[in-house]
Amino acid sequence: MESRYMGLAYLAPYIIGLLVFTMIPFLGSLYLSFTDYNLINAPVWSGWANFSDLTTDRTFKRSLNVTLLYVFLTVPFKLAFALLIAVILNYKLRAIGFFRTAYYVPSILGGSIAVAVLWRYIFADAGLVNLVLTSLGMDAVNWFGDPVNALFTITLLRTWQFGSAMVIFLAALQAVDKSLYEAASIEGAGKWASFYHITLPLITPVIFFNLIMQMVQAFQEFNGPYVITGGGPLKSTYLLPLYIYDEAFKNFNMGYASAIAWVLFIIIMVLTVAAFWSSKKWVYYAGDKRS
């Protein structure tokens, strides 16, 4: 009898954590999104008022556009760069273990406040990047004062955190059957043709997995924009997580912040469903008999 419940005993910490720290806040935010709640007084039911206000909120629309642009810039760049580095690190080079570790480290440190602060100093007016540019005879760039440059700066920080995606790509590349490359070489296929016709199709499940994971994480980005640019200039880096934070903890409008959070959740869910639907056309799993 005791062994029957042993599995539940091992799962209990995870189940309790899931309920207390995920499901209860999740459902609580859904309730608060239909209320007027200022963190002090009791929530007052307001129905669809918060969601209705979002349709005329210019700040929300601006933040939503910036967030979508940030995601659609960051995710492809990060995946492409991670795959490129994974292909390079897949070769048997001297001290390859060191280089694999070195390229993975930024993914561990990239989301920290300390690295965001360092990034801000690197791209400051008198920072390292401008120092290098001026030493090469080029003009210094106003990285944080120009809206386009500011968005590029935080996009570059996100791209720099490619280590986790790179490790997954590297594992997928090492799992590809080497005999396929030998057969392609005998048929006269070059390295590019082998990569395009063999490697890419066989790692599409991993590409799809990384796409979903990186898209969800990009939509939740907060530390970089908050520490580096604060959402400026002209709200060019004012992502939706920053707007949610400001409404909840600066303006004490938790009900409205919860409504924004649920809109963000719905956007992520719709894009994820769309990605799963499209995967039927380009993701190839073992045993597929597609032509």
N, C-alpha and C positions, 0 to 999 in steps of 0.2 A: 504493500500500500504506500509505503514511504517513497519507493523508487518511482511510483507512478507520477508523483507530483514533483520529482526532483528537477525535471526540465523546466516546469513553471517557476521553481525557486530560482533557477539560474537566470530565467528571463525576467523575473520580477523587477530588478533595478531598471532595466530598459523600459519595461511597460509603465512603471511608475513615472519615470522621467518623461516618457512620451505623453502621458496623460497630464501631468502637472505642468510641464514646461512647454508643451506644444499644443495639445488638443484644447485644454482649457483656455489659454490665451487666444488660440485661433477662433474658437466659438465666442469668446468674450468680445473680441474685436468686431466680429460680425454683429453682435448685439449693439455695441457702442456706435457702429456706423449708422444706426437708425436713431441715434439719440443726440441731444445737446448736452455735452459733458465737459466741464471745465476743470476736472481733477479735484475740485473742492466740494462742490455741491453734488447731490445725487443726480444721476443721469435722468434726463427728461426726454421721453419718447417724442421724436419729431418726424417719424416716418421716412419718406424719401427726400426730405429737405436737403440733406447733405449732398446726396447724389445729384439733385436738381441744381444746387449751387455750383457744382463742378462744371456744368455745361456752359456757364457764363463766367467762369473764373479764368482770367487771362494768364495769371501766374501758373495755374495748373496746366493749361494748354502749352505754354512756353516750356515748362518743365518736362511735360510729356514728349514734346518734339525733341528736346535736347537729349532725353533719356533714350529714345528710339535711335537717334543719330549716333549716340555714344555706343549703344549695343551693336548696331549694324556696322560700325567702324571697328570696334575692338575685337569682337569675336572672330571675324575672318582673318584679321591680321595676326591675332594670337595663335589661332589654329595653324595657319600657314607657316608662321615662324617656328612653332613647336614641331611641326612635321619636318621642316627643313633641318633643324638641329638634330632631330631624332634620326633622320637618314644619315647625317654626317657621323653621329655617334654610334651608328650601327656597324661602321667599319672597324676592323681590328687594328687599332692604332696603339702606339706606345702610350702608356699611362692613361688609357681610355677610362678606367674607373675613376680617376681623379677628375677628368673633364665632365663625366656624367654627374658626379656629385656637385661640382662647381656650378653647372648649369641648372641643377635642381634647387640649389639653395635660395635663389630669389623668390621662388614660389612659396617658401616658408616665411621669409622675411617681408615679402612685398606688401602684405596687407597690414603691417604694423604701423603704429603712429610714428615711431622713430624714423622708419624709412620714408614715410610721407613728408616728414619735416626735412629730412636730408634731400629729398627730391625737390622740395621748394627752394632750398639754398642752392642746389646745383643749377636750377634754371632761373635764379634771381638775376637782376640787372647786372650785378657784378659777380655772378656765379661762375662755376667751372665751364659751362657750355659757352657762355658769351666770352669768357677769357680765351678759350680755344679759338673761337671765331675771329676775335680781334687779332690774335697772334698770327692768324692766317691771312690777315689783311681784309677781312670781311666785316660788315657792320654788325654791331650787337643787335640782338632781337629782343623785342619786348614780349616775353613769353606769357606773362600774366596780364598785361594791359590790353592785349588784342584778343577779342572773343575766339577767333579761329585758332590762334596759337595756344590759348589757354585750354581749349578742348583737346587739342593735339597733345598737350603736355600730360594730361591725366589719362588720355588714351594710351600714350607711350608707357606710362607707369603700369597700366593693366597688361599691356602686351609683354612687358618685361617679366611679368609673373607667369611665364609659360612653362615652368618646370614640371608641374603636375601633369599637364597635358602631354608634355614631351616624354615623360616616363611611360605613360600609357601607350603612346605611339611607338616607343622603342620596344616595348614588350610585344606589341602586335607585329612589328617588322621582324623581330627575331622568331616569331612563330610561323612565318611564311615558309613553306616547303622549298628548300634550296634546289630540289630537283627540277622544279618548274623553271627556274632561271637557267639551269643547265640545258634543258630542252629548248628553251627560247634561244639560247646562244647558239646551239647547233643549227637552228633554223635561220640564223643570221640576224636575229633581233639585237639592237643596240641597248645600251643601259636605259636611255630615255623610254624606248618602246617597251622594255621589260617593266619599267616602273609604272608606266601608264596602263598597260594591258594586264599586268599581273599583280603588282604591289597594291595599287590603288583599289581595284575591285575587292581584293582579299581583306583589306583593312577598313572597308567602308563601315562595318559595324562599330569599330572603334572610333572612326571619324564621327559617326552619328552620336555615339555616347558622349564624346568630348564636346560636340556641338551643343547638346542639351545642357550639359553641366555648366559649360562656360557661359551660355546664354542666361541661365538662371542666376549665376553668380554676378554677371555684368549688370543685370537689372537691379541687384541688391547692393551695388557699389555705394559706399558711403565715406569711408575713411579718407581716400585719396582726394576727392573733390572738396570735402569739408576742411581738411587740414591745409591743402595746397592752395586752393583758390577761394574757398568759402562760398562757392557757387557763382562767383563773378568771373570776369566783368560783365555787366549787363545781363546777369543770370545765364551766361553762355555755358556754364558748367553746373547749373542748378538742377541736379538730377532729382527724380521723384523721392528717393529716400531722404534727401536733404529737406525737401518740402514737407514730408511727413514728420520729420524730426522737429522742424520749426513750428509747425502747427500744433504738435502735441506738447512740446516741452518749453517753447518760448511764448506761444500765443495761448497756451492752455486750452486748446480746442481739440480735445481728444476724439470727440465724435467725428469731426470733419477729417482729422488725420486718419482715423480708422476707415472712413469711406475711401480716401485716397489709396490706402494700403490695399483695400479689396479690389479697387479698380486695377491696381498694379498686379495683384494676384490673378485677376481674370485675363489681363493681357498676356502674362506669362503662360497661363493655362492654354489660351487660344493658340499662341505661337507654338507651344509644345505639341498640341494636338495636330496642328498643321505640319509640323516637322515629322511626326509619326506617320501622317498620311502620305507625305511626300517620300518617306523612306521606302515605301513599297516599290518606288520607281528607280531608286539608285543605291539602296543598301542590299548587298548580296551576302547571304548566310550560307554556311556549309550545307550542301544538299539541295540548294536551289537549282532548278532546271530551267532558268530563264535563258532566252536566247540573246 
